[in-house]
Amino acid sequence: MPKWKKDETEFPVHVTKHKTRGYQAYVPKPVMEALGDPDFVKFVLKGKKVEVKAD
């Protein structure tokens, strides 16, 4: 499991494709903590950008 530096601001993750579920990736712990440890996250498409929101 990767250990992230305390002041890290970029988190590259590996994405895999699953035949029936679509794409899968693990969200790094610092990102989930910054979102407030939500049970769900929402991806919002805004033009060519994507926002991630705690839901």
N, C-alpha and C positions, 0 to 999 in steps of 0.2 A: 504494500500500500504506500503511495507517495506521501511524503511529508512536505507540506507547503511552508515556505518561509512566512514569517509573521507579516511582513510588509508586501507580500506578493500581490500583484494586481491582474495578472494574466494566468489562466488555468487551461492549458491545452488538454483535451480529453480525446480518447479514441472512440469512434462511432462505429457500431456494427449494424449490419442489416439482418433482420429476422424475417423469414418468409411471410408470416402471418401477422406479426405485431408491428412491422415497420422498422424504424431505426431505434437503436438503444445506446445510451451513454450513461455513465455514472456522473452525478453532479458532485464536484469536490466539496468537502466539508466546509471550507471557509465561505464558499458561495451560499450554501444552505444556511449557515449561521448569519450571514449578512442579510438574507431574506427573512430571518426570524424563525428558522426551523419550521417552515410550513409543512402541512400534510400534502398539499398540492401546489404545483406551480402552473402558471398560465403563460403560453407563448402567444404574443400579440404581433401580427404582421402589420408593419407600417411602411408601405412602399417597399423599398429594398432592404429595410432594417427589421430586426426582430427584437422585441422587448420581452424580458422575462419578469413576471410579477408573482408575488406570493399570493396565494388564493386560499 
